[in-house]
């Protein structure tokens, strides 16, 4: 029974587990609707420009038993793994870059598992296009052969480009760069290249054209932005020559010679003609039209002219042959032709040197006048030079050479048989410069080649150059810097600018002018370039010390250059120091200096640096002055009025000094002034208020203004406190009890310190401006409210009260505050008569302010319970 009891629970659990296993259901994905972002990834589409690392989908499913599920993604063998999945959350992340052009569908096997059962589904993800491809030209490079007689507006080539994108990103339009500079157009849709309407091609002018074609797609979205891509290619268009130009003879005019020993059948000279169409030239057929008189013949193919009679059978000394050169096509058709004249002279043996001829016969000096810088390759047509050797055959063969400055001209032909027209051609146009050479001189040398005698001859070629306006006036400097004193009179020279123009005549004449905002005070001589001030100009360094403007040098043909002029106006010591207006009277407290100040209006140092000195004082040993700052102070041994009274009998203590302010300019200017100094001692109380009173002694209105401002602020504070208490009582609708009541006790009379008021007045001398009464009385005030009745005396300027002086008593309670009572005690002095209006108004204002001040002092002096 014991074993059965232990076996029964185990068997029961096994049976339950088998039942549960048999009842397990497989998990499944939720339905995936259109545009859904979770489910089994069916119907999912992604743009190819989706960034790697983007969360693109969420696999979502469930298990019927509610067991937790996991997700997985698998791929077929050989497939790229584009996605990864969070097995627990089902978040699908893009891990490989998409490319629709390589793979537009991705097959993925998604699976869901509950641990026992796994369900897998194969889904297809569509890759949507983004405009990430650029157009590409196909079948490049593009080389087109076009006959030069192709009609205008004809299509000559079709350009094709492809774009792997779809939609507007895959559509392509074509256009040409520099459409106005070439002879072609392109159809923007088909890519067909055409010759512009009204334009023809010419092989002889331009054999090759390069056209840059741009292919641009229609644009589309790429990573959220609209992108347009393009590509370029170059089309090479080779123009094919067409037979449309007649032949041309080369080396004309032709001269040949038959010597007395020339054999019949000998070649005299060869004429050469070429087809004007150089691309596909036709062969040339030569024939003599007339003038040979049966004595000469020409090779139809080579153009070689030969004599068919012996020289002694020739009846004329000179033969003029008319030679015809005709083009023969490949089919044998004769088309275009041209003519040339050939001169053949009959001469004897080598007994003549080469000889130069002009229009009027033999000549050994040839002159030509021409303009400088002719085009390179130009022939000097003004030189009519013919060279001739009267001998025959090889004796008449010689070389031509130009001796002189090399590389400027070349002579054609270089080898001559018998006779030739000498042609001189420009090789270096830049070297033919009138400014470098007015005259170019060369030696034209003709020397025989194959003769033992080496006969030669020379001719001078003199080329006189004419000037052209090929140079621009050039300043000697890009900028000019000048300085001029400010006291210079009108019309003073400032600076001379210089420009040169190598051209001659009128082209080398320079006219100067100035312009700019800083040129108003200046003029320039149009031919010399001298800049001077306007006759009416007044320079002042204190107003403006810097001027700059432009100067122009222009030739008669309008060519010009510019330079910049900077002018500095130098300061001159033309101002004297000027004292301030308030220098006439100063009040000096013993121990404190007074300061004078003078301003010099000059612009620069040392003209505006001022030094101070005392010119006259009586006695002379009372004052010192700081040379730099202008501070005046008493000698160090003078520390009281008593010392001053010992020095002089002047009891008023008003001193008159003659002070001088002198600048450091050269020459130096100075200004003197008479300064009256009222000397007084410091007041009894050395607090800030006393200092303020002494500072405002000479300006009583300033003290009144400050006092009025202080009283106004205190009145405003009182009104605000009263208003606040009023509204508080109004809200509570009752009278608030006093928190603490202290019964007043009768106290013995207490001593108070009587403060002395400073009385400001206008006496006849400055020594009596301040009077201090040192009358100290003991006043009894039980309530300490400063209500001491003192007959008010109106001072000239009210002063704020000094802080209360403490006078404690040993038997006084700890909470009592001693009071300070002040009185104004005038000192009766004889005053000079004043203006009635000012005195009465001033005294009334002072009296009113004094009374208000005493009331306020009494109110604030009473302790609050």
Secondary structure, 3 states (H helix, E strand, C coil): CHHHHHHHHHHHHHHHHHHHHHCCCCCEECCCCCCCCEECCCCCEEECCCCCCCEEEEECEECCCCCCCEEEEECCCCCCCCEEECCCCCEEEECCCCCCCCCCEEEEEEEEECCCCEEEEEEEEEEECCCCCCCEECCCCEEEEEECCCCCCCEEEECCEECCCCHHHHCEEEEECCHHHCCEEECCCCCEEEECCCCCCCCCCCCEEEEEEEEEECCEEECCEEECCEEEEEEEEEEECCCCCCCEEECCCEEEEEECCCCCCCEEEECEEECCCCCCCCEEEEEEEECCCCCEEECCCCCEEEECCCHHHCCCCEEEEEEEEEEECCCCCEEEEEEEEEEEEEECCCCCCCEEEECCEECCEEEEEEECCCCCCCECCCCCEEEECCCCHHHHEEEEEEECCCCCEEEECCEEECEEEEEEEECCCCCCCCCCCCEEEEEEEEEECCCCCCCEEEEEEEEEEECCCCCCCEECCCEEEEEEECCCCCCCEEEECCEECCCCHHHHCCEEEEECHHHCCEEECCCCCEEEECCCCCCCCCCCCEEEEEEEEECCCCCEEEEEEEEEEECCCCCCCEECHHHCEEEEECCCCEECCEECCCCCCCCCCEEEEEEECCCCCCEEECCCCCEEEECCCCCCHHHHHHHCCCCCCEEEEEEEEEECCCCCCEEEEEEEEEEECCCCCCCHHHHHHHHCCCCHHHHHHHHHHHHHHHHHHHHHHHHHHHHHHHHHCCCCCCCCCCCCCCCCCCCCEEEECCEECCECCHHHCEECCCCCCCCCCCCCCCCCCCCCCCCCCCCCCCCCCCCCCCCCCCCCCCCEEEECCCCCCCECCCCHHHHHHHHHHHHHHHHHHHHHHHHHHCCCC
